[in-house]
């Protein structure tokens, strides 16, 4: 199964994917590159999430199929 197929399957079953999930669940380290290739065929949105930790803003991207 290709990385694109793995990410697509994960997004369909979980609703979205983050870099952390891609690394820990799928062992994919370059999620943005996979998303870039998938966007040629699928409509994928990026939602930026954040939380405050020790007074610092921690931000990450979450990718979802539209």
Order of alpha helices (4+ residues) and beta strands (2+ residues): alpha-beta-alpha-beta-beta
